[in-house]
Amino acid sequence: MKPYIITVLFAQKFYPQGSKTYVNYCFLFSSDYNQSVISLFSLVPTTPVIMEVGDHLSVLKISPDVSRDMFYTIVDMQTKKMIKEFSSAAVFCDYK
């Protein structure tokens, strides 16, 4: 998978549990089943930002907690050939 640089800017100044507890996760998927991937990520308890980037799918999930189950689900998706490849990044933001 070729590396992509995606910059997403957003303003969020309210941290009910402190800014250190909020982590933004970005996933980049290569899949022949983009609509199924979109449907699956639409079920998570936060509102993900989903964008098509070329022939890839980018999912930005803003959440104070992404458990191992999320990553296990993604690995299962790859094992079952729902996605071909994926990469992920954790972004820590702090606003003063």
C-alpha positions in Angstrom: 0.0 0.0 0.0 1.4 3.4 -1.0 1.7 5.8 1.9 -0.9 8.6 2.0 -0.8 11.8 4.1 -4.2 12.9 5.1 -4.7 16.1 7.1 -8.0 16.6 8.9 -8.5 19.8 10.8 -11.3 20.1 13.3 -11.9 22.3 16.4 -12.9 20.6 19.6 -12.4 22.5 22.9 -14.6 20.5 25.2 -12.9 17.5 27.0 -15.2 16.2 29.8 -12.6 13.6 30.8 -9.4 15.7 30.1 -7.7 16.2 26.8 -5.3 13.3 27.3 -8.1 10.8 27.2 -9.2 11.7 23.6 -7.4 10.0 20.8 -8.2 10.2 17.2 -7.7 7.0 15.2 -7.4 7.1 11.4 -7.6 3.9 9.4 -6.9 3.5 5.7 -8.4 0.5 3.9 -8.1 -1.1 0.5 -11.2 -3.1 -0.2 -13.4 -4.4 -3.0 -16.3 -4.0 -0.5 -16.3 -0.3 0.4 -20.0 -0.1 1.1 -19.8 -3.0 3.5 -16.8 -1.4 5.3 -18.8 1.9 5.5 -21.8 0.0 6.9 -19.7 -1.8 9.5 -18.0 1.4 10.8 -21.3 3.2 10.8 -22.3 0.9 13.7 -19.6 2.1 16.1 -20.9 4.1 19.1 -19.2 7.3 17.8 -19.7 9.2 14.6 -16.8 8.3 12.2 -15.7 10.5 9.4 -15.5 8.3 6.3 -14.0 9.5 3.0 -12.9 7.9 -0.2 -9.2 8.6 -0.9 -8.5 7.5 -4.5 -9.4 3.8 -4.5 -9.0 3.6 -0.7 -11.3 4.3 2.2 -10.3 6.5 5.1 -12.1 6.2 8.4 -11.4 8.8 11.2 -12.9 7.6 14.5 -12.9 10.2 17.3 -13.2 8.4 20.6 -11.8 8.4 24.1 -11.5 4.6 23.9 -10.7 2.3 21.1 -10.4 -1.2 22.5 -8.4 -4.1 21.2 -11.7 -5.4 19.9 -11.7 -2.7 17.2 -8.3 -3.8 16.0 -9.2 -7.5 16.2 -12.3 -6.7 14.1 -10.1 -5.1 11.5 -7.7 -8.0 11.4 -10.7 -10.4 11.1 -12.0 -8.3 8.2 -8.6 -8.8 6.5 -8.6 -12.5 7.3 -12.0 -12.9 5.7 -10.9 -10.9 2.6 -13.3 -8.1 3.3 -10.3 -5.8 3.2 -7.1 -6.3 1.3 -4.8 -4.1 3.3 -5.1 -1.5 6.1 -2.9 0.9 7.9 -3.7 2.9 11.0 -2.5 6.0 12.9 -3.3 7.4 16.3 -3.4 11.2 16.5 -3.2 13.0 19.8 -4.6 16.6 19.8 -4.5 19.2 22.5 -6.0 22.6 22.3 -5.2 25.5 24.6 
